[in-house]
């Protein structure tokens, strides 16, 4: 069975109109989750907790989509860039 990891993270944005964090050192890592359902539940909990701050945003990153070990890397990746 393939594991599909998801990372939930968030923080305060410079402006609600852009996905640019005010301070990357203050990014809140909620955690790594083994499936989308549990990641979604964690994301909802954090989003609801910070609903009063319009600059706070939480995201779900699909870690399993970042790299497929079975396929070769991109030209840029192989050059070390």
N, CA, C and O atoms as a MOPAC input file, in Angstrom:
PM7 MOZYME 1SCF
protein

 N      0.83700 1    -1.18200 1     0.00000 1
 C      0.00000 1     0.00000 1     0.00000 1
 C      0.87800 1     1.24000 1     0.00000 1
 O      1.81200 1     1.34000 1     0.79600 1
 N      0.58700 1     2.18200 1    -0.88400 1
 C      1.34200 1     3.41500 1    -0.98900 1
 C      0.95000 1     4.36600 1     0.12700 1
 O     -0.23200 1     4.56000 1     0.41200 1
 N      1.95500 1     4.95200 1     0.75200 1
 C      1.69400 1     5.93000 1     1.79800 1
 C      1.61000 1     7.31200 1     1.16600 1
 O      2.47400 1     7.68000 1     0.37000 1
 N      0.59600 1     8.07000 1     1.50500 1
 C      0.39700 1     9.40300 1     0.93900 1
 C      0.48700 1    10.43800 1     2.05900 1
 O     -0.51600 1    10.79200 1     2.67900 1
 N      1.70600 1    10.91600 1     2.30600 1
 C      1.93900 1    11.85300 1     3.39700 1
 C      1.47200 1    13.26100 1     3.04800 1
 O      1.56400 1    13.70300 1     1.90200 1
 N      0.96800 1    13.95300 1     4.07000 1
 C      0.50600 1    15.33900 1     3.92700 1
 C      1.05800 1    16.15600 1     5.08900 1
 O      1.01700 1    15.72000 1     6.24000 1
 N      1.57200 1    17.33900 1     4.78000 1
 C      2.09900 1    18.25900 1     5.78500 1
 C      1.12000 1    19.41300 1     5.94900 1
 O      0.69900 1    20.01600 1     4.96200 1
 N      0.76100 1    19.71900 1     7.18100 1
 C     -0.09800 1    20.86200 1     7.47000 1
 C      0.76800 1    21.92300 1     8.15100 1
 O      1.43400 1    21.65700 1     9.15200 1
 N      0.74400 1    23.12900 1     7.58400 1
 C      1.55300 1    24.22300 1     8.12400 1
 C      0.84400 1    25.54600 1     7.85700 1
 O     -0.08400 1    25.61500 1     7.05100 1
 N      1.28600 1    26.57900 1     8.53300 1
 C      0.68300 1    27.88600 1     8.30100 1
 C      1.39800 1    28.96800 1     9.06200 1
 O      2.37500 1    28.72500 1     9.77000 1
 N      0.89300 1    30.15900 1     8.90000 1
 C      1.47700 1    31.30700 1     9.57700 1
 C      0.83500 1    32.59200 1     9.11000 1
 O     -0.14000 1    32.59000 1     8.35800 1
 N      1.39800 1    33.67600 1     9.57100 1
 C      0.85400 1    34.99000 1     9.25000 1
 C      1.41100 1    35.48500 1     7.92100 1
 O      2.61900 1    35.44700 1     7.68900 1
 N      0.52600 1    35.94500 1     7.06500 1
 C      0.91400 1    36.44700 1     5.75400 1
 C      1.15200 1    37.95300 1     5.81000 1
 O      0.62100 1    38.64300 1     6.68000 1
 N      1.95200 1    38.45100 1     4.87600 1
 C      2.18900 1    39.88500 1     4.76700 1
 C      0.87400 1    40.59600 1     4.45100 1
 O      0.54800 1    41.62300 1     5.04700 1
 N      0.13700 1    40.03600 1     3.51400 1
 C     -1.17700 1    40.54400 1     3.13600 1
 C     -2.06000 1    39.34800 1     2.78100 1
 O     -1.57400 1    38.37000 1     2.21300 1
 N     -3.33400 1    39.41500 1     3.10600 1
 C     -4.21100 1    38.28800 1     2.77400 1
 C     -4.33900 1    38.02600 1     1.27600 1
 O     -4.84500 1    36.97800 1     0.87600 1
 N     -3.89000 1    38.95500 1     0.45200 1
 C     -4.00700 1    38.81700 1    -0.99800 1
 C     -2.89600 1    37.98200 1    -1.62600 1
 O     -3.01100 1    37.57200 1    -2.78100 1
 N     -1.81500 1    37.72300 1    -0.87600 1
 C     -0.68200 1    36.96200 1    -1.41400 1
 C     -0.26600 1    35.87100 1    -0.43800 1
 O     -0.45000 1    36.01000 1     0.77100 1
 N      0.28600 1    34.80000 1    -0.95500 1
 C      0.77000 1    33.70200 1    -0.11900 1
 C      2.24100 1    33.91700 1     0.22400 1
 O      3.09500 1    33.10000 1    -0.12100 1
 N      2.52700 1    35.02700 1     0.91000 1
 C      3.89500 1    35.35800 1     1.33400 1
 C      3.87000 1    35.50000 1     2.85000 1
 O      3.15900 1    36.34700 1     3.39000 1
 N      4.64900 1    34.67000 1     3.53000 1
 C      4.66400 1    34.70700 1     4.98800 1
 C      5.41400 1    35.93100 1     5.50400 1
 O      6.44000 1    36.32600 1     4.95100 1
 N      4.88700 1    36.51900 1     6.56800 1
 C      5.50800 1    37.68500 1     7.19500 1
 C      6.90600 1    37.32500 1     7.71600 1
 O      7.85600 1    38.08400 1     7.52200 1
 N      7.02800 1    36.18700 1     8.36600 1
 C      8.31800 1    35.74500 1     8.90700 1
 C      8.37200 1    34.21500 1     8.81500 1
 O      7.65500 1    33.52000 1     9.53400 1
 N      9.22100 1    33.70200 1     7.93200 1
 C      9.28500 1    32.24400 1     7.74700 1
 C      9.78000 1    31.52700 1     9.00200 1
 O      9.54200 1    30.33000 1     9.15800 1
 N     10.45400 1    32.23100 1     9.88500 1
 C     10.89400 1    31.61100 1    11.14000 1
 C      9.72400 1    31.34800 1    12.08900 1
 O      9.85200 1    30.57000 1    13.03400 1
 N      8.59000 1    31.99400 1    11.83700 1
 C      7.40900 1    31.81000 1    12.67700 1
 C      6.36600 1    30.89400 1    12.06100 1
 O      5.23400 1    30.84400 1    12.54200 1
 N      6.72100 1    30.16700 1    11.00600 1
 C      5.76600 1    29.24200 1    10.39600 1
 C      5.44800 1    28.13700 1    11.40100 1
 O      6.34200 1    27.54200 1    12.00300 1
 N      4.17100 1    27.88400 1    11.56100 1
 C      3.70300 1    26.86300 1    12.49400 1
 C      3.56300 1    25.54200 1    11.73500 1
 O      2.73500 1    25.42000 1    10.83200 1
 N      4.36300 1    24.57900 1    12.10100 1
 C      4.26600 1    23.23500 1    11.53600 1
 C      3.29200 1    22.45200 1    12.41000 1
 O      3.60900 1    22.09800 1    13.54600 1
 N      2.12100 1    22.18900 1    11.87900 1
 C      1.10800 1    21.45600 1    12.63900 1
 C      1.50400 1    19.99200 1    12.72000 1
 O      1.41500 1    19.37800 1    13.78300 1
 N      1.94500 1    19.42900 1    11.58900 1
 C      2.39800 1    18.05400 1    11.60600 1
 C      2.28400 1    17.35600 1    10.27000 1
 O      1.76400 1    17.90400 1     9.29800 1
 N      2.78200 1    16.13200 1    10.24600 1
 C      2.73800 1    15.26500 1     9.07700 1
 C      1.64000 1    14.23700 1     9.31500 1
 O      1.52500 1    13.68400 1    10.40800 1
 N      0.83100 1    13.98400 1     8.28300 1
 C     -0.31500 1    13.09900 1     8.42500 1
 C     -0.29100 1    12.02600 1     7.34600 1
 O      0.14900 1    12.28400 1     6.22500 1
 N     -0.76000 1    10.82300 1     7.67000 1
 C     -0.64900 1     9.69400 1     6.75000 1
 C     -1.70100 1     9.66700 1     5.63800 1
 O     -1.60200 1     8.86500 1     4.71000 1
 N     -2.69900 1    10.53400 1     5.72900 1
 C     -3.73300 1    10.56300 1     4.69900 1
 C     -4.37500 1    11.95100 1     4.66800 1
 O     -4.21200 1    12.75200 1     5.58900 1
 N     -5.10700 1    12.21000 1     3.58700 1
 C     -5.70500 1    13.53200 1     3.41100 1
 C     -6.77200 1    13.82500 1     4.45900 1
 O     -6.88300 1    14.95900 1     4.92600 1
 N     -7.54800 1    12.82900 1     4.83100 1
 C     -8.64300 1    13.04900 1     5.79100 1
 C     -8.12000 1    13.56400 1     7.12700 1
 O     -8.68400 1    14.50700 1     7.68300 1
 N     -7.06600 1    12.96900 1     7.64800 1
 C     -6.53000 1    13.42500 1     8.92900 1
 C     -5.83300 1    14.78400 1     8.78400 1
 O     -5.88000 1    15.60000 1     9.70400 1
 N     -5.19100 1    15.03200 1     7.63900 1
 C     -4.57500 1    16.34200 1     7.38700 1
 C     -5.65400 1    17.41500 1     7.29600 1
 O     -5.48600 1    18.51600 1     7.82000 1
 N     -6.75000 1    17.09700 1     6.63700 1
 C     -7.84900 1    18.05000 1     6.49200 1
 C     -8.44800 1    18.39200 1     7.85800 1
 O     -8.77700 1    19.54900 1     8.11700 1
 N     -8.58900 1    17.41200 1     8.71500 1
 C     -9.12300 1    17.65200 1    10.06100 1
 C     -8.19600 1    18.56900 1    10.85200 1
 O     -8.66300 1    19.46700 1    11.55300 1
 N     -6.88600 1    18.35100 1    10.74700 1
 C     -5.91800 1    19.20200 1    11.44000 1
 C     -5.92700 1    20.61600 1    10.86100 1
 O     -5.85600 1    21.59700 1    11.60100 1
 N     -6.01500 1    20.71300 1     9.53800 1
 C     -6.07200 1    22.01800 1     8.88200 1
 C     -7.30500 1    22.79900 1     9.34500 1
 O     -7.20600 1    23.98300 1     9.66800 1
 N     -8.45900 1    22.14000 1     9.37800 1
 C     -9.69100 1    22.80400 1     9.81400 1
 C     -9.58100 1    23.29100 1    11.24700 1
 O    -10.02400 1    24.39600 1    11.56300 1
 N     -8.99900 1    22.48500 1    12.11200 1
 C     -8.85000 1    22.87100 1    13.51800 1
 C     -8.00100 1    24.13000 1    13.64700 1
 O     -8.35800 1    25.04100 1    14.39300 1
 N     -6.88100 1    24.19000 1    12.92600 1
 C     -6.01700 1    25.37200 1    12.99500 1
 C     -6.66800 1    26.57800 1    12.33200 1
 O     -6.56600 1    27.69300 1    12.84200 1
 N     -7.32900 1    26.37100 1    11.21200 1
 C     -8.00600 1    27.47500 1    10.52200 1
 C     -9.09800 1    28.07000 1    11.41500 1
 O     -9.24400 1    29.29100 1    11.48400 1
 N     -9.85700 1    27.22300 1    12.09000 1
 C    -10.90600 1    27.70600 1    12.98500 1
 C    -10.31600 1    28.39500 1    14.21200 1
 O    -10.87800 1    29.37100 1    14.71000 1
 N     -9.19700 1    27.89300 1    14.69400 1
 C     -8.54700 1    28.48300 1    15.87200 1
 C     -8.06800 1    29.90500 1    15.60300 1
 O     -8.05400 1    30.73600 1    16.51100 1
 N     -7.67600 1    30.18800 1    14.36900 1
 C     -7.09400 1    31.48500 1    14.02100 1
 C     -8.03100 1    32.32600 1    13.14300 1
 O     -7.57900 1    33.26100 1    12.48300 1
 N     -9.30800 1    32.00700 1    13.13000 1
 C    -10.26100 1    32.66000 1    12.23100 1
 C    -10.34800 1    34.17900 1    12.45100 1
 O    -10.70100 1    34.90400 1    11.52100 1
 N    -10.04400 1    34.66300 1    13.62500 1
 C    -10.14200 1    36.09300 1    13.90900 1
 C     -8.99100 1    36.91200 1    13.33600 1
 O     -9.05200 1    38.14100 1    13.34100 1
 N     -7.94300 1    36.25400 1    12.84100 1
 C     -6.80600 1    36.95800 1    12.25600 1
 C     -6.83500 1    36.73900 1    10.74600 1
 O     -6.51500 1    35.65200 1    10.26500 1
 N     -7.21900 1    37.77100 1    10.00500 1
 C     -7.35100 1    37.66000 1     8.54500 1
 C     -6.02700 1    37.37300 1     7.84200 1
 O     -6.02600 1    36.94800 1     6.68600 1
 N     -4.90100 1    37.59600 1     8.51800 1
 C     -3.59500 1    37.36600 1     7.91100 1
 C     -3.07500 1    35.94100 1     8.11100 1
 O     -2.06300 1    35.56300 1     7.52000 1
 N     -3.75200 1    35.15900 1     8.93100 1
 C     -3.30800 1    33.78300 1     9.18500 1
 C     -3.86000 1    32.84400 1     8.13500 1
 O     -5.04100 1    32.90200 1     7.79200 1
 N     -2.99000 1    31.97000 1     7.62000 1
 C     -3.40700 1    30.97100 1     6.64100 1
 C     -2.72400 1    29.64700 1     6.95200 1
 O     -1.55600 1    29.60400 1     7.33800 1
 N     -3.47200 1    28.58300 1     6.77800 1
 C     -2.92500 1    27.23600 1     6.91800 1
 C     -3.09900 1    26.50700 1     5.60000 1
 O     -4.05700 1    26.74400 1     4.86400 1
 N     -2.16300 1    25.61700 1     5.31200 1
 C     -2.12300 1    24.91300 1     4.03300 1
 C     -1.89100 1    23.42200 1     4.25500 1
 O     -1.36400 1    23.00500 1     5.28700 1
 N     -2.29200 1    22.63800 1     3.27300 1
 C     -1.98100 1    21.21100 1     3.24100 1
 C     -1.06000 1    20.99000 1     2.05000 1
 O     -1.43100 1    21.26300 1     0.90800 1
 N      0.14000 1    20.49400 1     2.32200 1
 C      1.09900 1    20.16900 1     1.26100 1
 C      1.05100 1    18.66400 1     1.03100 1
 O      1.17500 1    17.87700 1     1.97000 1
 N      0.87100 1    18.28000 1    -0.20800 1
 C      0.80700 1    16.86800 1    -0.58500 1
 C      2.24600 1    16.37200 1    -0.79900 1
 O      2.76600 1    16.38900 1    -1.91500 1
 N      2.85900 1    15.94100 1     0.27600 1
 C      4.26100 1    15.52600 1     0.23700 1
 C      4.47700 1    14.37400 1    -0.73800 1
 O      5.52200 1    14.29800 1    -1.38400 1
 N      3.51700 1    13.49400 1    -0.84700 1
 C      3.66000 1    12.34200 1    -1.73800 1
 C      3.75400 1    12.77100 1    -3.20400 1
 O      4.20500 1    11.98900 1    -4.04100 1
 N      3.34700 1    13.96900 1    -3.52200 1
 C      3.41100 1    14.44000 1    -4.90500 1
 C      4.75200 1    15.09100 1    -5.24400 1
 O      5.03600 1    15.34300 1    -6.41500 1
 N      5.56600 1    15.36000 1    -4.24700 1
 C      6.82100 1    16.06600 1    -4.48900 1
 C      7.84300 1    15.24200 1    -5.24700 1
 O      8.61600 1    15.77100 1    -6.04700 1
 N      7.84000 1    13.94300 1    -4.98800 1
 C      8.86400 1    13.12800 1    -5.62300 1
 C      8.38000 1    11.70100 1    -5.81400 1
 O      7.86200 1    11.07100 1    -4.89200 1
 N      8.55300 1    11.22600 1    -6.98800 1
 C      8.25200 1     9.83700 1    -7.29400 1
 C      9.58800 1     9.14600 1    -7.47900 1
 O     10.26500 1     9.35900 1    -8.48500 1
 N      9.97100 1     8.32600 1    -6.52400 1
 C     11.27600 1     7.67300 1    -6.56000 1
 C     11.46400 1     6.80200 1    -7.79200 1
 O     12.59500 1     6.50400 1    -8.17700 1
 N     10.36500 1     6.39400 1    -8.41200 1
 C     10.46000 1     5.53500 1    -9.58400 1
 C     10.80600 1     6.27200 1   -10.86800 1
 O     11.20700 1     5.64400 1   -11.84800 1
 N     10.66000 1     7.57900 1   -10.88200 1
 C     10.96800 1     8.33600 1   -12.09600 1
 C     12.26200 1     9.12500 1   -11.91400 1
 O     12.64400 1     9.46800 1   -10.79500 1
 N     12.92000 1     9.40200 1   -13.02100 1
 C     14.18900 1    10.12200 1   -12.94800 1
 C     13.93500 1    11.57100 1   -12.56100 1
 O     12.84500 1    12.10300 1   -12.77100 1
 N     14.95200 1    12.19500 1   -11.99600 1
 C     14.84000 1    13.58500 1   -11.58700 1
 C     14.84700 1    14.52000 1   -12.77500 1
 O     15.18800 1    14.12700 1   -13.89000 1
 N     14.47100 1    15.75000 1   -12.52900 1
 C     14.46800 1    16.74800 1   -13.58900 1
 C     15.89700 1    17.12900 1   -13.94600 1
 O     16.82200 1    16.86800 1   -13.17700 1
 N     16.07900 1    17.74000 1   -15.09800 1
 C     17.40200 1    18.18100 1   -15.52600 1
 C     18.00100 1    19.14300 1   -14.50800 1
 O     19.18700 1    19.04700 1   -14.19100 1
 N     17.20600 1    20.05600 1   -13.99900 1
 C     17.67200 1    21.02600 1   -13.00800 1
 C     18.12000 1    20.30900 1   -11.73500 1
 O     19.16400 1    20.63300 1   -11.17000 1
 N     17.33600 1    19.34800 1   -11.29400 1
 C     17.66000 1    18.61400 1   -10.07400 1
 C     18.98200 1    17.85600 1   -10.23900 1
 O     19.80300 1    17.82600 1    -9.32300 1
 N     19.17600 1    17.26000 1   -11.38300 1
 C     20.39700 1    16.48200 1   -11.60100 1
 C     21.63500 1    17.37100 1   -11.69500 1
 O     22.75000 1    16.90300 1   -11.46300 1
 N     21.44800 1    18.65000 1   -12.03300 1
 C     22.57000 1    19.58800 1   -12.08300 1
 C     22.89100 1    20.14500 1   -10.71300 1
 O     23.91200 1    20.81000 1   -10.53200 1
 N     22.02500 1    19.87800 1    -9.74300 1
 C     22.25200 1    20.35300 1    -8.39400 1
 C     21.74100 1    21.76200 1    -8.16500 1
 O     22.09100 1    22.39400 1    -7.16800 1
 N     20.92100 1    22.25800 1    -9.07200 1
 C     20.39500 1    23.62100 1    -8.90900 1
 C     19.11800 1    23.62500 1    -8.13800 1
 O     18.53900 1    24.68700 1    -7.90900 1

